[in-house]
């Protein structure tokens, strides 16, 4: 809402954890990424590499990631 980043969400519909990765188009490199709650309260910092960020999605988890 503050316009300084983007919210990425996905859902793991499986009964086991999976590795995930968001890859964004464009020339802009990600400076930082955070795993967050559904209300977008930040939790753990994730490693942003170029235009992508990797994460682990627990079984049946809704994953929210904030990137800048």
mmCIF file of the N, C-alpha and C atoms, coordinates in Angstrom:
data_MODEL
# 
_entry.id   MODEL 
# 
loop_
_atom_site.group_PDB 
_atom_site.id 
_atom_site.type_symbol 
_atom_site.label_atom_id 
_atom_site.label_alt_id 
_atom_site.label_comp_id 
_atom_site.label_asym_id 
_atom_site.label_entity_id 
_atom_site.label_seq_id 
_atom_site.pdbx_PDB_ins_code 
_atom_site.Cartn_x 
_atom_site.Cartn_y 
_atom_site.Cartn_z 
_atom_site.occupancy 
_atom_site.B_iso_or_equiv 
_atom_site.pdbx_formal_charge 
_atom_site.auth_seq_id 
_atom_site.auth_comp_id 
_atom_site.auth_asym_id 
_atom_site.auth_atom_id 
_atom_site.pdbx_PDB_model_num 
ATOM 1   N N  . UNK A 1 1  ? 0.798  -1.201  0.000   1.00 0.00 ? 1  UNK A N  1 
ATOM 2   C CA . UNK A 1 1  ? 0.000  0.000   0.000   1.00 0.00 ? 1  UNK A CA 1 
ATOM 3   C C  . UNK A 1 1  ? 0.841  1.265   0.000   1.00 0.00 ? 1  UNK A C  1 
ATOM 4   N N  . UNK A 1 2  ? 2.074  1.178   0.526   1.00 0.00 ? 2  UNK A N  1 
ATOM 5   C CA . UNK A 1 2  ? 2.911  2.377   0.555   1.00 0.00 ? 2  UNK A CA 1 
ATOM 6   C C  . UNK A 1 2  ? 3.608  2.625   -0.778  1.00 0.00 ? 2  UNK A C  1 
ATOM 7   N N  . UNK A 1 3  ? 3.465  1.695   -1.738  1.00 0.00 ? 3  UNK A N  1 
ATOM 8   C CA . UNK A 1 3  ? 4.021  1.889   -3.067  1.00 0.00 ? 3  UNK A CA 1 
ATOM 9   C C  . UNK A 1 3  ? 5.507  1.619   -3.189  1.00 0.00 ? 3  UNK A C  1 
ATOM 10  N N  . UNK A 1 4  ? 6.139  1.141   -2.127  1.00 0.00 ? 4  UNK A N  1 
ATOM 11  C CA . UNK A 1 4  ? 7.590  0.949   -2.180  1.00 0.00 ? 4  UNK A CA 1 
ATOM 12  C C  . UNK A 1 4  ? 7.999  -0.465  -2.568  1.00 0.00 ? 4  UNK A C  1 
ATOM 13  N N  . UNK A 1 5  ? 7.061  -1.325  -2.875  1.00 0.00 ? 5  UNK A N  1 
ATOM 14  C CA . UNK A 1 5  ? 7.408  -2.690  -3.229  1.00 0.00 ? 5  UNK A CA 1 
ATOM 15  C C  . UNK A 1 5  ? 6.250  -3.417  -3.858  1.00 0.00 ? 5  UNK A C  1 
ATOM 16  N N  . UNK A 1 6  ? 6.357  -4.743  -3.855  1.00 0.00 ? 6  UNK A N  1 
ATOM 17  C CA . UNK A 1 6  ? 5.339  -5.585  -4.462  1.00 0.00 ? 6  UNK A CA 1 
ATOM 18  C C  . UNK A 1 6  ? 5.066  -6.770  -3.544  1.00 0.00 ? 6  UNK A C  1 
ATOM 19  N N  . UNK A 1 7  ? 3.816  -7.215  -3.516  1.00 0.00 ? 7  UNK A N  1 
ATOM 20  C CA . UNK A 1 7  ? 3.420  -8.385  -2.736  1.00 0.00 ? 7  UNK A CA 1 
ATOM 21  C C  . UNK A 1 7  ? 3.227  -9.547  -3.697  1.00 0.00 ? 7  UNK A C  1 
ATOM 22  N N  . UNK A 1 8  ? 3.891  -10.664 -3.415  1.00 0.00 ? 8  UNK A N  1 
ATOM 23  C CA . UNK A 1 8  ? 3.766  -11.887 -4.201  1.00 0.00 ? 8  UNK A CA 1 
ATOM 24  C C  . UNK A 1 8  ? 3.125  -12.945 -3.329  1.00 0.00 ? 8  UNK A C  1 
ATOM 25  N N  . UNK A 1 9  ? 2.127  -13.656 -3.878  1.00 0.00 ? 9  UNK A N  1 
ATOM 26  C CA . UNK A 1 9  ? 1.472  -14.709 -3.095  1.00 0.00 ? 9  UNK A CA 1 
ATOM 27  C C  . UNK A 1 9  ? 1.328  -15.957 -3.948  1.00 0.00 ? 9  UNK A C  1 
ATOM 28  N N  . UNK A 1 10 ? 1.417  -17.102 -3.274  1.00 0.00 ? 10 UNK A N  1 
ATOM 29  C CA . UNK A 1 10 ? 1.122  -18.378 -3.915  1.00 0.00 ? 10 UNK A CA 1 
ATOM 30  C C  . UNK A 1 10 ? 0.620  -19.338 -2.839  1.00 0.00 ? 10 UNK A C  1 
ATOM 31  N N  . UNK A 1 11 ? 0.024  -20.426 -3.288  1.00 0.00 ? 11 UNK A N  1 
ATOM 32  C CA . UNK A 1 11 ? -0.539 -21.428 -2.376  1.00 0.00 ? 11 UNK A CA 1 
ATOM 33  C C  . UNK A 1 11 ? 0.040  -22.787 -2.725  1.00 0.00 ? 11 UNK A C  1 
ATOM 34  N N  . UNK A 1 12 ? 0.509  -23.492 -1.719  1.00 0.00 ? 12 UNK A N  1 
ATOM 35  C CA . UNK A 1 12 ? 0.934  -24.874 -1.894  1.00 0.00 ? 12 UNK A CA 1 
ATOM 36  C C  . UNK A 1 12 ? -0.272 -25.753 -1.576  1.00 0.00 ? 12 UNK A C  1 
ATOM 37  N N  . UNK A 1 13 ? -0.878 -26.336 -2.585  1.00 0.00 ? 13 UNK A N  1 
ATOM 38  C CA . UNK A 1 13 ? -2.067 -27.184 -2.402  1.00 0.00 ? 13 UNK A CA 1 
ATOM 39  C C  . UNK A 1 13 ? -1.714 -28.633 -2.096  1.00 0.00 ? 13 UNK A C  1 
ATOM 40  N N  . UNK A 1 14 ? -0.435 -28.926 -1.969  1.00 0.00 ? 14 UNK A N  1 
ATOM 41  C CA . UNK A 1 14 ? 0.015  -30.298 -1.733  1.00 0.00 ? 14 UNK A CA 1 
ATOM 42  C C  . UNK A 1 14 ? 0.085  -30.619 -0.249  1.00 0.00 ? 14 UNK A C  1 
ATOM 43  N N  . UNK A 1 15 ? 0.206  -31.901 0.051   1.00 0.00 ? 15 UNK A N  1 
ATOM 44  C CA . UNK A 1 15 ? 0.312  -32.363 1.440   1.00 0.00 ? 15 UNK A CA 1 
ATOM 45  C C  . UNK A 1 15 ? 1.760  -32.475 1.906   1.00 0.00 ? 15 UNK A C  1 
ATOM 46  N N  . UNK A 1 16 ? 2.680  -31.920 1.144   1.00 0.00 ? 16 UNK A N  1 
ATOM 47  C CA . UNK A 1 16 ? 4.091  -31.912 1.540   1.00 0.00 ? 16 UNK A CA 1 
ATOM 48  C C  . UNK A 1 16 ? 4.716  -30.566 1.151   1.00 0.00 ? 16 UNK A C  1 
ATOM 49  N N  . UNK A 1 17 ? 5.815  -30.243 1.823   1.00 0.00 ? 17 UNK A N  1 
ATOM 50  C CA . UNK A 1 17 ? 6.522  -28.983 1.553   1.00 0.00 ? 17 UNK A CA 1 
ATOM 51  C C  . UNK A 1 17 ? 7.160  -29.043 0.170   1.00 0.00 ? 17 UNK A C  1 
ATOM 52  N N  . UNK A 1 18 ? 7.271  -27.873 -0.464  1.00 0.00 ? 18 UNK A N  1 
ATOM 53  C CA . UNK A 1 18 ? 7.916  -27.790 -1.771  1.00 0.00 ? 18 UNK A CA 1 
ATOM 54  C C  . UNK A 1 18 ? 8.811  -26.553 -1.810  1.00 0.00 ? 18 UNK A C  1 
ATOM 55  N N  . UNK A 1 19 ? 9.817  -26.617 -2.667  1.00 0.00 ? 19 UNK A N  1 
ATOM 56  C CA . UNK A 1 19 ? 10.660 -25.460 -2.941  1.00 0.00 ? 19 UNK A CA 1 
ATOM 57  C C  . UNK A 1 19 ? 9.964  -24.619 -4.002  1.00 0.00 ? 19 UNK A C  1 
ATOM 58  N N  . UNK A 1 20 ? 9.971  -23.309 -3.809  1.00 0.00 ? 20 UNK A N  1 
ATOM 59  C CA . UNK A 1 20 ? 9.363  -22.407 -4.776  1.00 0.00 ? 20 UNK A CA 1 
ATOM 60  C C  . UNK A 1 20 ? 10.320 -21.302 -5.158  1.00 0.00 ? 20 UNK A C  1 
ATOM 61  N N  . UNK A 1 21 ? 10.027 -20.653 -6.262  1.00 0.00 ? 21 UNK A N  1 
ATOM 62  C CA . UNK A 1 21 ? 10.842 -19.533 -6.717  1.00 0.00 ? 21 UNK A CA 1 
ATOM 63  C C  . UNK A 1 21 ? 9.978  -18.583 -7.539  1.00 0.00 ? 21 UNK A C  1 
ATOM 64  N N  . UNK A 1 22 ? 10.048 -17.308 -7.203  1.00 0.00 ? 22 UNK A N  1 
ATOM 65  C CA . UNK A 1 22 ? 9.442  -16.260 -8.017  1.00 0.00 ? 22 UNK A CA 1 
ATOM 66  C C  . UNK A 1 22 ? 10.537 -15.677 -8.883  1.00 0.00 ? 22 UNK A C  1 
ATOM 67  N N  . UNK A 1 23 ? 10.273 -15.556 -10.183 1.00 0.00 ? 23 UNK A N  1 
ATOM 68  C CA . UNK A 1 23 ? 11.180 -14.881 -11.110 1.00 0.00 ? 23 UNK A CA 1 
ATOM 69  C C  . UNK A 1 23 ? 10.395 -13.755 -11.768 1.00 0.00 ? 23 UNK A C  1 
ATOM 70  N N  . UNK A 1 24 ? 10.882 -12.545 -11.585 1.00 0.00 ? 24 UNK A N  1 
ATOM 71  C CA . UNK A 1 24 ? 10.191 -11.378 -12.122 1.00 0.00 ? 24 UNK A CA 1 
ATOM 72  C C  . UNK A 1 24 ? 10.796 -10.970 -13.455 1.00 0.00 ? 24 UNK A C  1 
ATOM 73  N N  . UNK A 1 25 ? 9.945  -10.562 -14.381 1.00 0.00 ? 25 UNK A N  1 
ATOM 74  C CA . UNK A 1 25 ? 10.410 -10.043 -15.671 1.00 0.00 ? 25 UNK A CA 1 
ATOM 75  C C  . UNK A 1 25 ? 10.927 -8.627  -15.501 1.00 0.00 ? 25 UNK A C  1 
ATOM 76  N N  . UNK A 1 26 ? 11.690 -8.192  -16.445 1.00 0.00 ? 26 UNK A N  1 
ATOM 77  C CA . UNK A 1 26 ? 12.172 -6.815  -16.424 1.00 0.00 ? 26 UNK A CA 1 
ATOM 78  C C  . UNK A 1 26 ? 13.627 -6.725  -16.012 1.00 0.00 ? 26 UNK A C  1 
ATOM 79  N N  . UNK A 1 27 ? 14.135 -5.518  -16.083 1.00 0.00 ? 27 UNK A N  1 
ATOM 80  C CA . UNK A 1 27 ? 15.552 -5.270  -15.802 1.00 0.00 ? 27 UNK A CA 1 
ATOM 81  C C  . UNK A 1 27 ? 15.818 -4.893  -14.359 1.00 0.00 ? 27 UNK A C  1 
ATOM 82  N N  . UNK A 1 28 ? 14.763 -4.610  -13.609 1.00 0.00 ? 28 UNK A N  1 
ATOM 83  C CA . UNK A 1 28 ? 14.956 -4.200  -12.216 1.00 0.00 ? 28 UNK A CA 1 
ATOM 84  C C  . UNK A 1 28 ? 15.384 -5.382  -11.361 1.00 0.00 ? 28 UNK A C  1 
ATOM 85  N N  . UNK A 1 29 ? 16.438 -5.194  -10.608 1.00 0.00 ? 29 UNK A N  1 
ATOM 86  C CA . UNK A 1 29 ? 16.926 -6.228  -9.697  1.00 0.00 ? 29 UNK A CA 1 
ATOM 87  C C  . UNK A 1 29 ? 16.262 -6.052  -8.334  1.00 0.00 ? 29 UNK A C  1 
ATOM 88  N N  . UNK A 1 30 ? 15.987 -7.165  -7.683  1.00 0.00 ? 30 UNK A N  1 
ATOM 89  C CA . UNK A 1 30 ? 15.402 -7.117  -6.347  1.00 0.00 ? 30 UNK A CA 1 
ATOM 90  C C  . UNK A 1 30 ? 16.472 -6.726  -5.338  1.00 0.00 ? 30 UNK A C  1 
ATOM 91  N N  . UNK A 1 31 ? 16.166 -5.756  -4.515  1.00 0.00 ? 31 UNK A N  1 
ATOM 92  C CA . UNK A 1 31 ? 17.100 -5.332  -3.462  1.00 0.00 ? 31 UNK A CA 1 
ATOM 93  C C  . UNK A 1 31 ? 16.908 -6.156  -2.196  1.00 0.00 ? 31 UNK A C  1 
ATOM 94  N N  . UNK A 1 32 ? 15.639 -6.488  -1.885  1.00 0.00 ? 32 UNK A N  1 
ATOM 95  C CA . UNK A 1 32 ? 15.357 -7.247  -0.664  1.00 0.00 ? 32 UNK A CA 1 
ATOM 96  C C  . UNK A 1 32 ? 14.042 -7.982  -0.803  1.00 0.00 ? 32 UNK A C  1 
ATOM 97  N N  . UNK A 1 33 ? 13.909 -9.059  -0.011  1.00 0.00 ? 33 UNK A N  1 
ATOM 98  C CA . UNK A 1 33 ? 12.689 -9.864  -0.014  1.00 0.00 ? 33 UNK A CA 1 
ATOM 99  C C  . UNK A 1 33 ? 12.453 -10.382 1.402   1.00 0.00 ? 33 UNK A C  1 
ATOM 100 N N  . UNK A 1 34 ? 11.193 -10.412 1.800   1.00 0.00 ? 34 UNK A N  1 
ATOM 101 C CA . UNK A 1 34 ? 10.811 -10.883 3.134   1.00 0.00 ? 34 UNK A CA 1 
ATOM 102 C C  . UNK A 1 34 ? 9.618  -11.812 3.035   1.00 0.00 ? 34 UNK A C  1 
ATOM 103 N N  . UNK A 1 35 ? 9.653  -12.912 3.775   1.00 0.00 ? 35 UNK A N  1 
ATOM 104 C CA . UNK A 1 35 ? 8.454  -13.725 3.949   1.00 0.00 ? 35 UNK A CA 1 
ATOM 105 C C  . UNK A 1 35 ? 7.571  -12.962 4.925   1.00 0.00 ? 35 UNK A C  1 
ATOM 106 N N  . UNK A 1 36 ? 6.261  -13.000 4.712   1.00 0.00 ? 36 UNK A N  1 
ATOM 107 C CA . UNK A 1 36 ? 5.353  -12.196 5.516   1.00 0.00 ? 36 UNK A CA 1 
ATOM 108 C C  . UNK A 1 36 ? 4.085  -12.981 5.843   1.00 0.00 ? 36 UNK A C  1 
ATOM 109 N N  . UNK A 1 37 ? 3.342  -12.470 6.809   1.00 0.00 ? 37 UNK A N  1 
ATOM 110 C CA . UNK A 1 37 ? 2.024  -13.016 7.132   1.00 0.00 ? 37 UNK A CA 1 
ATOM 111 C C  . UNK A 1 37 ? 1.030  -12.523 6.077   1.00 0.00 ? 37 UNK A C  1 
ATOM 112 N N  . UNK A 1 38 ? -0.180 -13.054 6.111   1.00 0.00 ? 38 UNK A N  1 
ATOM 113 C CA . UNK A 1 38 ? -1.201 -12.618 5.157   1.00 0.00 ? 38 UNK A CA 1 
ATOM 114 C C  . UNK A 1 38 ? -1.511 -11.129 5.281   1.00 0.00 ? 38 UNK A C  1 
ATOM 115 N N  . UNK A 1 39 ? -1.363 -10.584 6.498   1.00 0.00 ? 39 UNK A N  1 
ATOM 116 C CA . UNK A 1 39 ? -1.608 -9.141  6.684   1.00 0.00 ? 39 UNK A CA 1 
ATOM 117 C C  . UNK A 1 39 ? -0.395 -8.301  6.288   1.00 0.00 ? 39 UNK A C  1 
ATOM 118 N N  . UNK A 1 40 ? 0.617  -8.947  5.703   1.00 0.00 ? 40 UNK A N  1 
ATOM 119 C CA . UNK A 1 40 ? 1.843  -8.338  5.186   1.00 0.00 ? 40 UNK A CA 1 
ATOM 120 C C  . UNK A 1 40 ? 2.808  -7.854  6.255   1.00 0.00 ? 40 UNK A C  1 
ATOM 121 N N  . UNK A 1 41 ? 2.647  -8.323  7.482   1.00 0.00 ? 41 UNK A N  1 
ATOM 122 C CA . UNK A 1 41 ? 3.641  -8.095  8.521   1.00 0.00 ? 41 UNK A CA 1 
ATOM 123 C C  . UNK A 1 41 ? 4.859  -8.945  8.183   1.00 0.00 ? 41 UNK A C  1 
ATOM 124 N N  . UNK A 1 42 ? 6.036  -8.322  8.084   1.00 0.00 ? 42 UNK A N  1 
ATOM 125 C CA . UNK A 1 42 ? 7.230  -9.063  7.667   1.00 0.00 ? 42 UNK A CA 1 
ATOM 126 C C  . UNK A 1 42 ? 7.686  -10.024 8.753   1.00 0.00 ? 42 UNK A C  1 
ATOM 127 N N  . UNK A 1 43 ? 8.231  -11.142 8.293   1.00 0.00 ? 43 UNK A N  1 
ATOM 128 C CA . UNK A 1 43 ? 8.776  -12.171 9.177   1.00 0.00 ? 43 UNK A CA 1 
ATOM 129 C C  . UNK A 1 43 ? 10.268 -12.314 8.886   1.00 0.00 ? 43 UNK A C  1 
ATOM 130 N N  . UNK A 1 44 ? 10.647 -13.331 8.154   1.00 0.00 ? 44 UNK A N  1 
ATOM 131 C CA . UNK A 1 44 ? 12.054 -13.613 7.881   1.00 0.00 ? 44 UNK A CA 1 
ATOM 132 C C  . UNK A 1 44 ? 12.501 -12.996 6.561   1.00 0.00 ? 44 UNK A C  1 
ATOM 133 N N  . UNK A 1 45 ? 13.742 -12.522 6.541   1.00 0.00 ? 45 UNK A N  1 
ATOM 134 C CA . UNK A 1 45 ? 14.306 -12.019 5.294   1.00 0.00 ? 45 UNK A CA 1 
ATOM 135 C C  . UNK A 1 45 ? 14.713 -13.209 4.428   1.00 0.00 ? 45 UNK A C  1 
ATOM 136 N N  . UNK A 1 46 ? 14.451 -13.097 3.139   1.00 0.00 ? 46 UNK A N  1 
ATOM 137 C CA . UNK A 1 46 ? 14.828 -14.118 2.169   1.00 0.00 ? 46 UNK A CA 1 
ATOM 138 C C  . UNK A 1 46 ? 15.935 -13.571 1.286   1.00 0.00 ? 46 UNK A C  1 
ATOM 139 N N  . UNK A 1 47 ? 16.688 -14.461 0.680   1.00 0.00 ? 47 UNK A N  1 
ATOM 140 C CA . UNK A 1 47 ? 17.762 -14.026 -0.214  1.00 0.00 ? 47 UNK A CA 1 
ATOM 141 C C  . UNK A 1 47 ? 17.198 -13.712 -1.594  1.00 0.00 ? 47 UNK A C  1 
ATOM 142 N N  . UNK A 1 48 ? 17.370 -12.488 -2.019  1.00 0.00 ? 48 UNK A N  1 
ATOM 143 C CA . UNK A 1 48 ? 16.976 -12.076 -3.366  1.00 0.00 ? 48 UNK A CA 1 
ATOM 144 C C  . UNK A 1 48 ? 18.212 -12.137 -4.242  1.00 0.00 ? 48 UNK A C  1 
ATOM 145 N N  . UNK A 1 49 ? 18.094 -12.796 -5.389  1.00 0.00 ? 49 UNK A N  1 
ATOM 146 C CA . UNK A 1 49 ? 19.223 -12.952 -6.291  1.00 0.00 ? 49 UNK A CA 1 
ATOM 147 C C  . UNK A 1 49 ? 18.816 -12.476 -7.676  1.00 0.00 ? 49 UNK A C  1 
ATOM 148 N N  . UNK A 1 50 ? 19.327 -11.326 -8.072  1.00 0.00 ? 50 UNK A N  1 
ATOM 149 C CA . UNK A 1 50 ? 18.951 -10.761 -9.366  1.00 0.00 ? 50 UNK A CA 1 
ATOM 150 C C  . UNK A 1 50 ? 17.486 -10.405 -9.396  1.00 0.00 ? 50 UNK A C  1 
ATOM 151 N N  . UNK A 1 51 ? 16.721 -11.107 -10.237 1.00 0.00 ? 51 UNK A N  1 
ATOM 152 C CA . UNK A 1 51 ? 15.290 -10.844 -10.324 1.00 0.00 ? 51 UNK A CA 1 
ATOM 153 C C  . UNK A 1 51 ? 14.461 -11.995 -9.758  1.00 0.00 ? 51 UNK A C  1 
ATOM 154 N N  . UNK A 1 52 ? 15.068 -12.827 -8.885  1.00 0.00 ? 52 UNK A N  1 
ATOM 155 C CA . UNK A 1 52 ? 14.333 -13.970 -8.337  1.00 0.00 ? 52 UNK A CA 1 
ATOM 156 C C  . UNK A 1 52 ? 14.522 -14.097 -6.827  1.00 0.00 ? 52 UNK A C  1 
ATOM 157 N N  . UNK A 1 53 ? 13.577 -14.800 -6.227  1.00 0.00 ? 53 UNK A N  1 
ATOM 158 C CA . UNK A 1 53 ? 13.641 -15.085 -4.796  1.00 0.00 ? 53 UNK A CA 1 
ATOM 159 C C  . UNK A 1 53 ? 13.109 -16.509 -4.585  1.00 0.00 ? 53 UNK A C  1 
ATOM 160 N N  . UNK A 1 54 ? 13.855 -17.299 -3.839  1.00 0.00 ? 54 UNK A N  1 
ATOM 161 C CA . UNK A 1 54 ? 13.475 -18.689 -3.543  1.00 0.00 ? 54 UNK A CA 1 
ATOM 162 C C  . UNK A 1 54 ? 12.879 -18.775 -2.149  1.00 0.00 ? 54 UNK A C  1 
ATOM 163 N N  . UNK A 1 55 ? 12.017 -19.776 -1.961  1.00 0.00 ? 55 UNK A N  1 
ATOM 164 C CA . UNK A 1 55 ? 11.367 -19.966 -0.668  1.00 0.00 ? 55 UNK A CA 1 
ATOM 165 C C  . UNK A 1 55 ? 10.920 -21.416 -0.534  1.00 0.00 ? 55 UNK A C  1 
ATOM 166 N N  . UNK A 1 56 ? 10.531 -21.794 0.669   1.00 0.00 ? 56 UNK A N  1 
ATOM 167 C CA . UNK A 1 56 ? 9.946  -23.111 0.929   1.00 0.00 ? 56 UNK A CA 1 
ATOM 168 C C  . UNK A 1 56 ? 8.507  -22.879 1.358   1.00 0.00 ? 56 UNK A C  1 
ATOM 169 N N  . UNK A 1 57 ? 7.591  -23.620 0.742   1.00 0.00 ? 57 UNK A N  1 
ATOM 170 C CA . UNK A 1 57 ? 6.176  -23.535 1.092   1.00 0.00 ? 57 UNK A CA 1 
ATOM 171 C C  . UNK A 1 57 ? 5.790  -24.800 1.845   1.00 0.00 ? 57 UNK A C  1 
ATOM 172 N N  . UNK A 1 58 ? 5.337  -24.636 3.072   1.00 0.00 ? 58 UNK A N  1 
ATOM 173 C CA . UNK A 1 58 ? 4.893  -25.767 3.885   1.00 0.00 ? 58 UNK A CA 1 
ATOM 174 C C  . UNK A 1 58 ? 3.617  -26.365 3.285   1.00 0.00 ? 58 UNK A C  1 
ATOM 175 N N  . UNK A 1 59 ? 3.235  -27.569 3.709   1.00 0.00 ? 59 UNK A N  1 
ATOM 176 C CA . UNK A 1 59 ? 2.002  -28.166 3.199   1.00 0.00 ? 59 UNK A CA 1 
ATOM 177 C C  . UNK A 1 59 ? 0.802  -27.244 3.426   1.00 0.00 ? 59 UNK A C  1 
ATOM 178 N N  . UNK A 1 60 ? 0.017  -27.029 2.370   1.00 0.00 ? 60 UNK A N  1 
ATOM 179 C CA . UNK A 1 60 ? -1.215 -26.218 2.418   1.00 0.00 ? 60 UNK A CA 1 
ATOM 180 C C  . UNK A 1 60 ? -0.989 -24.764 2.834   1.00 0.00 ? 60 UNK A C  1 
ATOM 181 N N  . UNK A 1 61 ? 0.225  -24.279 2.718   1.00 0.00 ? 61 UNK A N  1 
ATOM 182 C CA . UNK A 1 61 ? 0.542  -22.911 3.155   1.00 0.00 ? 61 UNK A CA 1 
ATOM 183 C C  . UNK A 1 61 ? 0.250  -21.879 2.066   1.00 0.00 ? 61 UNK A C  1 
ATOM 184 N N  . UNK A 1 62 ? -0.292 -20.738 2.484   1.00 0.00 ? 62 UNK A N  1 
ATOM 185 C CA . UNK A 1 62 ? -0.377 -19.572 1.632   1.00 0.00 ? 62 UNK A CA 1 
ATOM 186 C C  . UNK A 1 62 ? 0.900  -18.772 1.902   1.00 0.00 ? 62 UNK A C  1 
ATOM 187 N N  . UNK A 1 63 ? 1.730  -18.599 0.889   1.00 0.00 ? 63 UNK A N  1 
ATOM 188 C CA . UNK A 1 63 ? 3.014  -17.920 1.037   1.00 0.00 ? 63 UNK A CA 1 
ATOM 189 C C  . UNK A 1 63 ? 2.866  -16.469 0.566   1.00 0.00 ? 63 UNK A C  1 
ATOM 190 N N  . UNK A 1 64 ? 3.266  -15.532 1.424   1.00 0.00 ? 64 UNK A N  1 
ATOM 191 C CA . UNK A 1 64 ? 3.282  -14.127 1.073   1.00 0.00 ? 64 UNK A CA 1 
ATOM 192 C C  . UNK A 1 64 ? 4.721  -13.634 1.136   1.00 0.00 ? 64 UNK A C  1 
ATOM 193 N N  . UNK A 1 65 ? 5.164  -12.989 0.065   1.00 0.00 ? 65 UNK A N  1 
ATOM 194 C CA . UNK A 1 65 ? 6.522  -12.457 0.008   1.00 0.00 ? 65 UNK A CA 1 
ATOM 195 C C  . UNK A 1 65 ? 6.448  -10.996 -0.410  1.00 0.00 ? 65 UNK A C  1 
ATOM 196 N N  . UNK A 1 66 ? 7.154  -10.172 0.331   1.00 0.00 ? 66 UNK A N  1 
ATOM 197 C CA . UNK A 1 66 ? 7.244  -8.738  0.011   1.00 0.00 ? 66 UNK A CA 1 
ATOM 198 C C  . UNK A 1 66 ? 8.617  -8.498  -0.622  1.00 0.00 ? 66 UNK A C  1 
ATOM 199 N N  . UNK A 1 67 ? 8.638  -7.867  -1.791  1.00 0.00 ? 67 UNK A N  1 
ATOM 200 C CA . UNK A 1 67 ? 9.909  -7.580  -2.464  1.00 0.00 ? 67 UNK A CA 1 
ATOM 201 C C  . UNK A 1 67 ? 10.019 -6.099  -2.787  1.00 0.00 ? 67 UNK A C  1 
ATOM 202 N N  . UNK A 1 68 ? 11.263 -5.628  -2.827  1.00 0.00 ? 68 UNK A N  1 
ATOM 203 C CA . UNK A 1 68 ? 11.575 -4.255  -3.228  1.00 0.00 ? 68 UNK A CA 1 
ATOM 204 C C  . UNK A 1 68 ? 12.776 -4.319  -4.142  1.00 0.00 ? 68 UNK A C  1 
# 
